[in-house]
Amino acid sequence: MLSINKYYVYDESQKPVAVQIPITDFQRLEELIENYGLSQLMDETLTEKRLTGEEALKYYESIRNRVAR
């Protein structure tokens, strides 16, 4: 399990309202979340047809042309 150093922020009534974490812990969390999202996307494409290099290049160009408009 990932160890995260947490610092609680309290309001005037001593109710917790926020949590602060060190930037290094945040960066580790961010990387874990990104990796998880990438693995989910990769799993979703397991059943899809794979493109050849030429097909992939044509597909990339079509996307790039749509974005550039």
N, C-alpha and C positions, 0 to 999 in steps of 0.2 A: 504494500500500500504506500502511496505517495505521502510523505510527511510534509505538511504545510504549516508554517509558522503564522498564526493568526493573531491580529491585534484588534480587539473589539472597540468600537466607538459608541459611547453612551450619550443619551440626551440628559437634560436637567433632572429628569425623573429617574435616572439610572436605568433606563430601558435601552437595550442594545439597538442601534439604528444602522450600523454599518460595520464592515470588517475591512481591515487593511492587511495586505500581505506584501512581503518583500518582492521587488521586481524580479528577482531570480526565480522565486516560486511561481509568479505569474507567467514568466516566460516558459517554464516547464509545463504548466497547465495548458498554455496556449499551444505548445508543440504537441502535447498529448491529444488535445481536441482536434487539431488539424490532421494528425495522423489517423485518428479514428474516423474522421470524415472522409479522408482519402481512401481508407480501407473499405468503407461502406460503398463509395462510388465504384471502386474496383470490383467488389462483390456483385454489384448490380449489373456490371457489364460482362460477367462470366458467360452468360448465355447468348450474348450478341455476336454477330458475325464480325470477324476480325478483318481489318482492311489491309490491303497490300501497301507498300510504301508509296506507290503512285496514287492509289485511291486516297490514302491519308493526306497526301500533299494537295490533291484536288479539293478534298473536303475542307482542309485548313484554309485554302485560298478562298473558297466560297464563303466561309464564315468571316474571314478578314475583309472581303469585299462588302459584305452586308453591314459590318460594323463601321466601315469607312464612309458609308453613304450618309 
